[in-house]
Amino acid sequence: MSRKLIDPYDIALNFIKYRFRSQLEIEQKLKRKKIQPSQIKKVINRLKGEKLIDDEQFAHLWIRNRINLKPTGSRLLLLELRQKGIDRDLAYEILRQELPEDLEKDLAYEIGEAKYQKLKSLPPFDQKQKLLSFLSRRGFDYSISRETVEKIFGA
């Protein structure tokens, strides 16, 4: 019984049909499938030519998706984009466009207020500490987290 050869391009197409992917994600997938580097380069170039890979568009979509489905601060979003292979300068630029500071503050307040409702049975000091930690874990920088806690507690 002969083993069927799988076209690397088909592997890449199947990988991107579920969600848009960064170039690095596709390269890593093909490497895991033991595709030769020269073939990977050809597949990447073909996908770029067909506009099926675009790291800038990927970054915009990633940020919008995270904001809508699981609001996240810019620190965590930047980390995620870097892990997906997005250039640091490009990631910063797109973050400034998609998540300006006023929107990030609104998001922090929105999710902070929801979390606060779950913490009401705790003493105020614990509420504040847990809320501050929660916002930090969600990728909001300290100044936004602190400002949000103060706003929620009316301080």
Secondary structure, 3 states (H helix, E strand, C coil): CCCCCCCHHHHHHHHHCCCCCCHHHHHHHHHHCCCCHHHHHHHHHHHHHCCCCCHHHHHHHHHHHHHHHCCCCHHHHHHHHHHCCCCHHHHHHHHHHHCCHHHHHHHHHHHHHHHHHHHCCCCHHHHHHHHHHHHHHCCCCHHHHHHHHHHHCCC
